[in-house]
């Protein structure tokens, strides 16, 4: 199984990698700013964790690209904004699950694997 971590913060990308550590999971890190202009260059994956912060447009463009793929990954959006209308905007764009910071490592792991199972990726 392959996971993409699309997040600008190097520290958060590494934290997510450690949190999701599993010998069956290959984790690839991509800074959001490096893929926003060419999200089609992202490799296929079973799971995409995307840092989704205001303004949402960069992350929404990446979500749009990912949901149109023949091998559509489960999409877990990580947000700092707890407002329901903001979360709904990201869910409406195609994210499977939104998790709001702060969250525990266990909550992140549970959300990641739940979204993968919902998409039928094992």
C-alpha positions as CSV (number, residue, x, y, z in Angstrom):
1,X,0.0,0.0,0.0
2,X,1.2,3.5,-0.8
3,X,0.5,6.8,1.0
4,X,1.2,10.3,-0.1
5,X,1.7,12.9,2.5
6,X,1.1,16.3,0.9
7,X,2.0,19.0,3.5
8,X,4.3,22.0,3.5
9,X,5.7,21.5,6.9
10,X,8.7,19.2,6.9
11,X,8.1,18.5,10.6
12,X,4.5,17.5,10.1
13,X,5.4,15.3,7.1
14,X,7.9,13.4,9.2
15,X,5.4,13.2,12.1
16,X,2.8,11.7,9.8
17,X,5.4,9.3,8.4
18,X,6.3,8.1,11.9
19,X,2.6,7.9,13.0
20,X,1.7,5.8,10.0
21,X,4.7,3.6,10.2
22,X,3.7,0.1,9.0
23,X,5.9,-2.3,7.1
24,X,3.1,-2.8,4.5
25,X,2.9,1.0,3.9
26,X,5.2,3.0,1.6
27,X,5.0,6.7,2.6
28,X,6.0,9.3,0.1
29,X,6.4,12.9,1.2
30,X,5.5,15.9,-1.0
31,X,5.5,19.6,0.0
32,X,2.1,21.1,-1.0
33,X,3.8,24.1,-2.7
34,X,5.8,21.8,-4.9
35,X,2.8,19.9,-6.3
36,X,0.1,22.6,-6.5
37,X,1.1,23.7,-10.0
38,X,1.3,20.1,-11.3
39,X,-0.8,17.7,-9.2
40,X,-0.9,15.3,-12.1
41,X,2.8,14.5,-11.4
42,X,1.9,12.9,-8.1
43,X,2.3,9.1,-8.2
44,X,-0.7,6.8,-7.7
45,X,-1.4,5.9,-4.1
46,X,-4.0,4.2,-1.9
47,X,-4.1,7.1,0.6
48,X,-3.4,10.8,0.3
49,X,-3.1,12.9,3.5
50,X,-3.4,16.6,2.5
51,X,-2.7,19.6,4.6
52,X,-5.7,21.8,4.0
53,X,-5.4,25.3,5.4
54,X,-6.9,28.6,4.5
55,X,-6.9,29.5,1.7
56,X,-8.2,26.1,0.6
57,X,-7.8,26.6,-3.1
58,X,-4.3,24.9,-3.5
59,X,-5.4,21.8,-1.6
60,X,-8.8,21.7,-3.4
61,X,-7.0,21.6,-6.7
62,X,-5.0,18.6,-5.6
63,X,-8.1,16.9,-4.3
64,X,-9.8,17.5,-7.7
65,X,-6.9,15.9,-9.5
66,X,-6.8,12.9,-7.2
67,X,-10.6,12.1,-7.4
68,X,-10.5,12.0,-11.2
69,X,-7.9,9.3,-11.3
70,X,-8.8,5.7,-12.3
71,X,-7.1,4.5,-9.1
72,X,-8.6,7.1,-6.8
73,X,-6.9,7.2,-3.4
74,X,-8.7,7.6,-0.1
75,X,-8.3,11.3,0.8
76,X,-7.8,12.4,4.4
77,X,-7.7,16.2,4.8
78,X,-5.9,17.7,7.7
79,X,-7.3,21.0,8.9
80,X,-6.7,23.6,11.5
81,X,-10.2,25.3,11.1
82,X,-12.8,23.5,13.1
83,X,-15.7,25.4,11.6
84,X,-18.3,23.1,10.0
85,X,-18.7,25.1,6.8
86,X,-15.0,24.9,6.1
87,X,-14.9,21.2,6.7
88,X,-17.9,20.8,4.4
89,X,-16.2,22.7,1.6
90,X,-13.3,20.2,1.7
91,X,-15.6,17.2,2.0
92,X,-17.7,18.5,-0.9
93,X,-14.5,18.8,-3.0
94,X,-14.0,15.0,-2.6
95,X,-12.1,14.4,0.7
96,X,-13.3,11.2,2.4
97,X,-12.5,12.3,5.9
98,X,-11.5,15.6,7.6
99,X,-9.6,15.6,10.8
100,X,-9.0,18.8,12.7
101,X,-5.8,19.6,14.5
102,X,-4.9,19.0,17.2
103,X,-5.3,15.3,17.0
104,X,-3.6,12.3,18.6
105,X,-1.4,10.0,16.7
106,X,-4.0,7.3,17.3
107,X,-6.8,9.5,15.8
108,X,-4.7,10.1,12.7
109,X,-3.9,6.4,12.3
110,X,-7.6,5.5,12.8
111,X,-8.8,8.1,10.3
112,X,-6.2,7.1,7.7
113,X,-7.0,3.4,7.9
114,X,-10.8,4.0,8.0
115,X,-10.6,6.1,4.9
116,X,-8.6,3.5,3.1
117,X,-11.0,0.7,4.1
118,X,-14.0,2.9,2.9
119,X,-12.4,3.2,-0.5
120,X,-11.8,-0.6,-0.7
121,X,-8.0,-0.4,-0.7
122,X,-6.3,-2.9,1.5
